[in-house]
Amino acid sequence: MGFVHNHGEMMRNIIIMMVLGITILVGCKTKEEKKDIDWEGIKTTRDGLDDASFNNELFTDLDTLLTEWSGAQKLRDHGNIHSAEKKLLELTRGHFSEVVGALAEGEDDQKIISSAALGFCDDIRAIPYLLSALNEANVEVRRNSAMSVGHIGYTDTPQEALLGAIESEQDEAVRGMLYFALSRVVNDEDKDKDKSLPVLLKGLEETSAEARNHALIGLAVVGNLNAANVIAQKTLEDKEPTIRYNSIRALGKIGDRTFVPQVKKKLNDPVLPVRKMAAFVLKEWTGEEYNVEFVKKSTQEESE
């Protein structure tokens, strides 16, 4: 199965491709109406599920679509990305019972595929199955499950499960996806949002750039003024351009204008998108406009 066999390389490429898009997605999320959901009850009652047996052809099709999606992500081929996502949505919704059943009880290959595919179903019934799968022995199942929780992005997802998984998870790549999931479900209207703050701040110390970046995005969403100092100290000068970009964006979202001098220094960053973000935030703060297109002409722009 292509997705299963190429999954490690695919994950490294996808994470790099989607980080800036995640920033936009997080900024655009709106708070759903609060619902009293019995998450474990969904699994106990099997609400809306039948007892369909596993269909090998289904998982072959899902594997093919996931492989196509990951390939399109690498090429930034938005047409094929959206096409694969639409087909994955239709297939996972049409065979929801089989897919969640495979995640709970299938073979490893089926669990790997189903844990990734459920991220495209846009159905909150998948969340308790995905949260349970964070305890699976297979590292790829745990990583995919965290990624899928983030893809669904339901802001009433129980944060305690993600926070606990981050604390206990030994694999750095899985922790990176858990930070991604947390960044997508935390919201600035949640009365318990500060529970995530110590974990997200600790995430800025990860050696993995992907993990640091997802933790940073989560901090921007939480918008806690107490986090601003740590963000400025630990991420404004990060060697990774994407993290410097999101560091400036996070400070802008938090709105602490005492960091104007530090952000002004980033107007001379060697990477154009970072300079543009610095100019954008400074304009929001001070009303001044900056032309950053031709700063450091001799520096070859790094691509993001």
BANU-202004 format. One record per residue (C-alpha): residue number from 1; x, y, z. Coordinates in steps of 0.5 Angstrom, whole numbers, plus 2048, in hexadecimal, padded with zeros to 3 digits. Layout:
# residues N
+-----+-----+-----+-----+
:   i :  xx :  yy :  zz :
+-----+-----+-----+-----+
: NUM :   X :   Y :   Z :
...
+-----+-----+-----+-----+
This chain:
# residues 304
+-----+-----+-----+-----+
:   i :  xx :  yy :  zz :
+-----+-----+-----+-----+
:   1 : 800 : 800 : 800 :
:   2 : 803 : 806 : 7FE :
:   3 : 801 : 80B : 803 :
:   4 : 803 : 806 : 809 :
:   5 : 80A : 805 : 805 :
:   6 : 80C : 80C : 804 :
:   7 : 808 : 80F : 80A :
:   8 : 80F : 811 : 80E :
:   9 : 811 : 815 : 808 :
:  10 : 80A : 818 : 806 :
:  11 : 809 : 81B : 80D :
:  12 : 810 : 81F : 80D :
:  13 : 80E : 822 : 807 :
:  14 : 807 : 823 : 808 :
:  15 : 809 : 827 : 80F :
:  16 : 80D : 82C : 80B :
:  17 : 808 : 82D : 806 :
:  18 : 802 : 82E : 80B :
:  19 : 805 : 833 : 810 :
:  20 : 803 : 839 : 80D :
:  21 : 7FC : 837 : 80B :
:  22 : 7FB : 835 : 812 :
:  23 : 7FD : 83C : 815 :
:  24 : 7F7 : 83E : 810 :
:  25 : 7F2 : 839 : 812 :
:  26 : 7F3 : 83A : 819 :
:  27 : 7F2 : 841 : 819 :
:  28 : 7EC : 840 : 815 :
:  29 : 7E9 : 83B : 819 :
:  30 : 7E2 : 83D : 81D :
:  31 : 7DF : 83A : 823 :
:  32 : 7DA : 835 : 822 :
:  33 : 7D4 : 835 : 827 :
:  34 : 7D5 : 832 : 82D :
:  35 : 7D3 : 82B : 82D :
:  36 : 7D2 : 826 : 833 :
:  37 : 7D5 : 820 : 830 :
:  38 : 7D6 : 819 : 833 :
:  39 : 7DC : 817 : 82F :
:  40 : 7DD : 810 : 832 :
:  41 : 7D6 : 80F : 831 :
:  42 : 7D7 : 810 : 82A :
:  43 : 7DB : 80A : 82A :
:  44 : 7D6 : 806 : 82F :
:  45 : 7D0 : 807 : 82B :
:  46 : 7D3 : 806 : 824 :
:  47 : 7CF : 80C : 822 :
:  48 : 7CE : 80C : 81B :
:  49 : 7D2 : 806 : 81A :
:  50 : 7D1 : 7FF : 817 :
:  51 : 7D4 : 7F9 : 817 :
:  52 : 7D7 : 7F9 : 811 :
:  53 : 7DD : 7F4 : 80F :
:  54 : 7E4 : 7F7 : 80D :
:  55 : 7E5 : 7F8 : 806 :
:  56 : 7EC : 7F7 : 803 :
:  57 : 7EA : 7FB : 7FC :
:  58 : 7E8 : 801 : 801 :
:  59 : 7EE : 801 : 804 :
:  60 : 7F2 : 800 : 7FE :
:  61 : 7EE : 806 : 7FB :
:  62 : 7EF : 80A : 801 :
:  63 : 7F7 : 809 : 801 :
:  64 : 7F7 : 80B : 7F9 :
:  65 : 7F3 : 811 : 7FB :
:  66 : 7F8 : 813 : 801 :
:  67 : 7FE : 812 : 7FD :
:  68 : 7FB : 816 : 7F7 :
:  69 : 7FA : 81C : 7FD :
:  70 : 801 : 81B : 800 :
:  71 : 804 : 81C : 7F9 :
:  72 : 7FF : 822 : 7F7 :
:  73 : 802 : 825 : 7FD :
:  74 : 809 : 824 : 7FC :
:  75 : 808 : 827 : 7F5 :
:  76 : 803 : 82D : 7F8 :
:  77 : 7FE : 82A : 7F2 :
:  78 : 7F8 : 82E : 7F5 :
:  79 : 7F3 : 82B : 7F0 :
:  80 : 7F5 : 824 : 7F2 :
:  81 : 7F5 : 825 : 7F9 :
:  82 : 7EE : 827 : 7F9 :
:  83 : 7EC : 821 : 7F5 :
:  84 : 7EF : 81C : 7F9 :
:  85 : 7EC : 820 : 7FF :
:  86 : 7E5 : 81F : 7FC :
:  87 : 7E6 : 818 : 7FB :
:  88 : 7E8 : 816 : 801 :
:  89 : 7E3 : 81A : 805 :
:  90 : 7DE : 816 : 800 :
:  91 : 7E1 : 810 : 802 :
:  92 : 7E2 : 810 : 809 :
:  93 : 7DB : 813 : 80A :
:  94 : 7D8 : 80D : 806 :
:  95 : 7DC : 808 : 809 :
:  96 : 7DC : 80B : 810 :
:  97 : 7DB : 805 : 814 :
:  98 : 7E0 : 801 : 811 :
:  99 : 7E5 : 806 : 811 :
: 100 : 7E4 : 807 : 819 :
: 101 : 7E4 : 800 : 81A :
: 102 : 7EA : 7FF : 816 :
: 103 : 7EE : 804 : 81B :
: 104 : 7EB : 801 : 821 :
: 105 : 7EC : 7F9 : 81F :
: 106 : 7EF : 7F9 : 818 :
: 107 : 7F6 : 7F6 : 816 :
: 108 : 7FC : 7FB : 817 :
: 109 : 7FC : 7FD : 80F :
: 110 : 7F4 : 7FF : 810 :
: 111 : 7F5 : 803 : 816 :
: 112 : 7FB : 807 : 813 :
: 113 : 7F6 : 809 : 80D :
: 114 : 7F0 : 80A : 811 :
: 115 : 7F3 : 80E : 816 :
: 116 : 7F5 : 813 : 811 :
: 117 : 7EF : 812 : 80D :
: 118 : 7EA : 814 : 812 :
: 119 : 7EE : 81B : 812 :
: 120 : 7EA : 81C : 80C :
: 121 : 7E3 : 81A : 80E :
: 122 : 7E1 : 821 : 812 :
: 123 : 7DD : 81D : 817 :
: 124 : 7DE : 81E : 81E :
: 125 : 7DC : 816 : 81F :
: 126 : 7E3 : 814 : 81D :
: 127 : 7E6 : 818 : 823 :
: 128 : 7E5 : 813 : 829 :
: 129 : 7E8 : 80E : 824 :
: 130 : 7EE : 812 : 822 :
: 131 : 7EF : 814 : 829 :
: 132 : 7EF : 80D : 82C :
: 133 : 7F4 : 80B : 826 :
: 134 : 7F9 : 810 : 829 :
: 135 : 7FB : 80A : 82E :
: 136 : 7FC : 805 : 828 :
: 137 : 803 : 802 : 828 :
: 138 : 804 : 804 : 821 :
: 139 : 807 : 80A : 820 :
: 140 : 804 : 80C : 819 :
: 141 : 7FD : 80B : 81C :
: 142 : 7FF : 80F : 822 :
: 143 : 801 : 815 : 81D :
: 144 : 7FC : 814 : 818 :
: 145 : 7F7 : 814 : 81D :
: 146 : 7F9 : 81B : 820 :
: 147 : 7FA : 81E : 819 :
: 148 : 7F2 : 81C : 818 :
: 149 : 7F0 : 81F : 81E :
: 150 : 7F3 : 825 : 81C :
: 151 : 7F0 : 825 : 815 :
: 152 : 7E9 : 824 : 818 :
: 153 : 7EB : 82A : 81C :
: 154 : 7E5 : 82A : 821 :
: 155 : 7E6 : 82F : 826 :
: 156 : 7E2 : 82B : 82B :
: 157 : 7E7 : 825 : 82B :
: 158 : 7E9 : 823 : 832 :
: 159 : 7F0 : 826 : 833 :
: 160 : 7F1 : 822 : 839 :
: 161 : 7F2 : 81C : 834 :
: 162 : 7F7 : 820 : 830 :
: 163 : 7FB : 823 : 836 :
: 164 : 7FC : 81C : 839 :
: 165 : 7FE : 819 : 832 :
: 166 : 803 : 81F : 831 :
: 167 : 806 : 81E : 838 :
: 168 : 807 : 816 : 838 :
: 169 : 809 : 815 : 830 :
: 170 : 810 : 813 : 82F :
: 171 : 810 : 814 : 828 :
: 172 : 812 : 81B : 825 :
: 173 : 80E : 81B : 81F :
: 174 : 808 : 819 : 822 :
: 175 : 809 : 81E : 827 :
: 176 : 809 : 823 : 821 :
: 177 : 802 : 821 : 81F :
: 178 : 7FF : 821 : 826 :
: 179 : 801 : 829 : 826 :
: 180 : 7FE : 829 : 81F :
: 181 : 7F8 : 826 : 822 :
: 182 : 7F8 : 82B : 828 :
: 183 : 7F9 : 831 : 824 :
: 184 : 7F3 : 82F : 820 :
: 185 : 7EE : 82E : 826 :
: 186 : 7F0 : 833 : 82B :
: 187 : 7EC : 839 : 82A :
: 188 : 7ED : 840 : 82D :
: 189 : 7E6 : 840 : 830 :
: 190 : 7E7 : 839 : 834 :
: 191 : 7E7 : 83B : 83B :
: 192 : 7EC : 835 : 83C :
: 193 : 7F0 : 837 : 837 :
: 194 : 7F6 : 839 : 83C :
: 195 : 7F7 : 832 : 83E :
: 196 : 7FA : 831 : 837 :
: 197 : 7FF : 837 : 838 :
: 198 : 805 : 833 : 83C :
: 199 : 805 : 82D : 837 :
: 200 : 805 : 832 : 831 :
: 201 : 80A : 836 : 834 :
: 202 : 80E : 830 : 835 :
: 203 : 80D : 82E : 82E :
: 204 : 812 : 834 : 82C :
: 205 : 818 : 830 : 82F :
: 206 : 817 : 82A : 82A :
: 207 : 81C : 828 : 826 :
: 208 : 818 : 827 : 820 :
: 209 : 816 : 82D : 81C :
: 210 : 80F : 82A : 81A :
: 211 : 80D : 829 : 822 :
: 212 : 810 : 830 : 824 :
: 213 : 80C : 833 : 81E :
: 214 : 805 : 830 : 820 :
: 215 : 806 : 832 : 827 :
: 216 : 808 : 839 : 825 :
: 217 : 801 : 839 : 821 :
: 218 : 7FD : 837 : 827 :
: 219 : 800 : 83C : 82B :
: 220 : 7FE : 841 : 826 :
: 221 : 7F7 : 83F : 827 :
: 222 : 7F7 : 83F : 82E :
: 223 : 7F9 : 846 : 82E :
: 224 : 7FC : 846 : 835 :
: 225 : 800 : 84C : 837 :
: 226 : 804 : 848 : 83B :
: 227 : 807 : 844 : 835 :
: 228 : 809 : 84A : 831 :
: 229 : 810 : 84B : 835 :
: 230 : 811 : 843 : 834 :
: 231 : 80F : 844 : 82D :
: 232 : 814 : 84A : 82B :
: 233 : 81A : 847 : 82F :
: 234 : 819 : 840 : 82C :
: 235 : 817 : 840 : 825 :
: 236 : 818 : 847 : 822 :
: 237 : 81F : 845 : 820 :
: 238 : 81E : 83E : 81F :
: 239 : 822 : 83B : 819 :
: 240 : 81B : 839 : 815 :
: 241 : 818 : 83E : 811 :
: 242 : 811 : 83B : 812 :
: 243 : 812 : 83C : 81A :
: 244 : 814 : 843 : 819 :
: 245 : 80E : 845 : 815 :
: 246 : 809 : 841 : 81A :
: 247 : 80D : 845 : 820 :
: 248 : 80C : 84B : 81D :
: 249 : 805 : 84A : 81B :
: 250 : 804 : 847 : 823 :
: 251 : 806 : 84D : 826 :
: 252 : 801 : 851 : 821 :
: 253 : 7FC : 84D : 823 :
: 254 : 7FD : 84E : 82A :
: 255 : 7FE : 855 : 829 :
: 256 : 803 : 857 : 82E :
: 257 : 806 : 85D : 82B :
: 258 : 80C : 85D : 830 :
: 259 : 810 : 859 : 82A :
: 260 : 810 : 85E : 825 :
: 261 : 817 : 85F : 825 :
: 262 : 818 : 857 : 825 :
: 263 : 813 : 856 : 81F :
: 264 : 817 : 85C : 81B :
: 265 : 81D : 858 : 81B :
: 266 : 81A : 853 : 817 :
: 267 : 819 : 858 : 811 :
: 268 : 820 : 856 : 810 :
: 269 : 81F : 84F : 810 :
: 270 : 822 : 84B : 80A :
: 271 : 81B : 848 : 808 :
: 272 : 816 : 84C : 805 :
: 273 : 810 : 849 : 808 :
: 274 : 812 : 84A : 80F :
: 275 : 814 : 852 : 80D :
: 276 : 80D : 852 : 80A :
: 277 : 80A : 850 : 810 :
: 278 : 80E : 854 : 815 :
: 279 : 80C : 85A : 810 :
: 280 : 804 : 858 : 811 :
: 281 : 804 : 857 : 818 :
: 282 : 808 : 85E : 819 :
: 283 : 803 : 861 : 815 :
: 284 : 7FD : 85F : 819 :
: 285 : 801 : 861 : 820 :
: 286 : 804 : 868 : 81D :
: 287 : 800 : 86A : 817 :
: 288 : 807 : 86A : 813 :
: 289 : 808 : 867 : 80D :
: 290 : 80F : 864 : 80B :
: 291 : 811 : 861 : 804 :
: 292 : 815 : 85B : 805 :
: 293 : 815 : 858 : 7FE :
: 294 : 81D : 85A : 7FD :
: 295 : 820 : 859 : 804 :
: 296 : 826 : 856 : 803 :
: 297 : 827 : 855 : 7FC :
: 298 : 82D : 851 : 7FC :
: 299 : 82A : 84C : 800 :
: 300 : 827 : 846 : 7FC :
: 301 : 81F : 845 : 7FF :
: 302 : 81E : 83F : 802 :
: 303 : 818 : 83B : 800 :
: 304 : 812 : 839 : 804 :
+-----+-----+-----+-----+
